[in-house]
Amino acid sequence: MDFQTFLQQFVNALSLGSLYALIAIGYTMVYGILRLINFAHGDVFMLGGYLAFYGVSTFFMPWWLAVVVAIALTTVFGVGLERAAYRPLRDSPRISIMISAIGASFLIENLAIVLFDARPKAFPVPAFFSQNLLFGGVRVSTVSLIIPLVTALILAAASVSHRLGRTPLSSSTML
C-alpha cells in the first residue's frame, strides 16, 4: 500500500470513527443520566432522518431548515417517548424498563415501515457537502472534514460541562 492510499483511508476512517463516536456519546449520555439502555436510540435517529428527508423532498424546505425542524420534532418525540414508555417504569425492575425499550424500538421500526415504506430513499445532498478537496493525492469531501470537527466540538462541550458540574451531563458517567 502506498502512502497516498494510507492517507485516503486514514481520512475515511477518521470521518467514520467520528460518526461512531457521536452515536456512542448519545448512548452514554442516555445511560449515564437515565440509567437506561435505550434500544430505541437508533430508531429515534431514523425518525429524525425521515423528518429531514420529507422536509426537503415533500415540503421543499432548505436543507438546513429541514434539519433544524427535524431536530426539534425528534426532541419532542424523544421526550414523549421517555414520558410514555420509560418514566412510568422508573421504580420497576430493570428488566421491565429494558423490555419497554425493546418494545418501543420495535414499534418505531414497524411504524416507520408502514408510514415511510421500506425502500431506501436518497437524501438530496446540498452542493456544499458534495464538494471534494484535493490535498496532495488525497480526496477529502467537505463532509469528511465537518464530521470530525463537529464531534470534537461536542466532546469539548461535554467535557467542559462535565467538569463544571452544572448540567445533567455532570451526572453522566460519560467522561
C-alpha positions in Angstrom: 0.0 0.0 0.0 1.4 3.4 -0.9 1.4 6.4 1.4 -1.4 8.2 -0.6 -3.8 5.2 -0.2 -2.9 5.1 3.5 -3.8 8.8 3.9 -7.0 8.4 2.0 -8.1 5.5 4.2 -7.0 7.4 7.3 -9.3 10.3 6.3 -12.1 7.9 5.7 -11.6 6.1 9.0 -11.4 9.4 10.9 -14.8 10.5 9.5 -16.5 7.2 10.1 -15.0 6.9 13.5 -16.3 10.3 14.4 -19.8 9.2 13.4 -19.4 6.2 15.7 -18.2 8.5 18.5 -21.3 10.7 18.1 -23.6 7.6 18.4 -21.6 6.4 21.4 -21.9 9.8 23.1 -25.6 9.6 22.7 -25.8 6.1 24.2 -23.5 7.1 27.0 -25.4 10.2 27.9 -28.8 8.4 27.9 -27.4 5.6 30.1 -25.5 8.0 32.4 -28.5 10.2 33.0 -31.4 7.8 32.9 -29.5 4.6 33.8 -31.4 3.0 30.8 -30.0 1.1 27.8 -32.3 2.7 25.2 -32.7 0.2 22.4 -34.8 2.8 20.6 -31.9 5.2 20.4 -31.1 4.5 16.7 -34.8 4.3 15.8 -35.3 7.9 17.1 -32.3 9.0 14.9 -34.0 7.2 12.0 -37.2 9.2 12.6 -35.1 12.4 12.6 -33.6 11.4 9.2 -37.0 10.7 7.7 -38.3 14.0 9.0 -35.4 15.9 7.4 -35.9 13.9 4.2 -39.6 14.7 3.9 -38.9 18.3 4.9 -36.7 18.7 1.9 -38.4 16.5 -0.6 -42.1 17.0 0.2 -42.3 20.4 1.9 -39.4 21.9 -0.2 -37.6 23.3 2.8 -34.0 24.4 2.5 -31.8 21.5 3.9 -30.7 23.5 6.9 -34.2 24.4 7.9 -35.4 20.8 7.4 -32.6 19.6 9.7 -33.5 22.2 12.4 -37.2 21.2 12.2 -36.3 17.5 12.3 -34.1 18.0 15.4 -36.9 19.9 17.1 -39.6 17.4 16.3 -37.3 14.4 17.1 -36.5 16.1 20.5 -40.2 16.4 21.2 -40.7 12.8 20.2 -37.9 11.6 22.4 -39.3 13.5 25.4 -42.7 12.0 24.7 -41.2 8.5 24.4 -39.4 8.9 27.8 -42.6 10.1 29.5 -44.8 7.4 28.0 -42.6 4.4 27.9 -39.8 4.8 30.5 -40.8 7.2 33.3 -43.8 5.1 34.5 -41.4 2.2 34.9 -38.6 4.1 36.7 -39.1 2.3 40.0 -39.8 -1.0 38.4 -37.2 -3.8 38.0 -34.6 -3.0 35.3 -35.8 -5.8 33.1 -39.2 -4.1 32.8 -37.6 -0.9 31.5 -35.4 -2.9 29.1 -38.5 -4.7 27.7 -40.2 -1.4 27.3 -37.2 0.0 25.4 -37.1 -3.1 23.1 -40.9 -2.7 22.6 -40.5 1.0 21.8 -37.8 0.1 19.3 -39.9 -2.5 17.5 -42.9 -0.1 17.5 -40.9 2.8 15.9 -39.3 0.5 13.3 -42.5 -1.1 12.2 -44.4 2.2 12.3 -41.7 3.6 10.0 -42.0 0.7 7.6 -45.8 1.3 7.4 -45.6 5.1 7.2 -42.4 5.7 5.1 -42.1 2.4 3.1 -39.2 0.0 3.5 -37.4 1.0 0.3 -34.2 3.1 0.7 -34.5 6.8 -0.1 -31.8 9.1 -1.3 -31.4 12.3 0.7 -30.7 15.2 -1.6 -27.2 16.3 -0.9 -26.6 20.1 -0.8 -23.9 21.3 -3.2 -21.7 22.4 -0.3 -21.5 18.9 1.1 -20.7 17.2 -2.2 -17.6 19.2 -2.9 -14.3 17.4 -2.8 -11.0 19.0 -1.8 -7.7 17.6 -3.0 -4.7 17.5 -0.6 -1.8 16.0 -2.5 -3.4 12.9 -3.9 -5.9 12.6 -1.1 -9.5 13.4 -2.0 -11.4 14.7 1.0 -15.1 15.6 0.9 -16.3 18.6 2.9 -18.5 16.2 5.0 -15.3 14.3 5.9 -13.9 17.5 7.3 -17.1 18.7 9.1 -17.9 15.5 10.9 -14.7 15.2 12.9 -14.9 18.9 13.7 -18.4 18.7 15.0 -17.5 15.6 17.0 -14.5 17.4 18.6 -16.7 20.4 19.4 -19.4 18.2 21.1 -16.7 16.3 23.0 -15.1 19.5 24.2 -18.5 21.0 25.2 -19.4 17.8 27.1 -16.0 17.7 28.8 -16.3 21.3 29.9 -19.9 20.8 31.1 -18.9 17.7 33.0 -16.0 19.5 34.7 -18.2 22.4 35.7 -20.9 20.1 37.0 -23.7 22.5 36.1 -25.7 20.4 33.7 -27.3 17.0 33.6 -24.2 15.8 31.9 -22.4 16.1 35.2 -24.4 13.2 36.5 -23.4 11.1 33.4 -20.7 8.5 33.5 -19.5 9.8 30.2 -16.1 11.3 30.9 
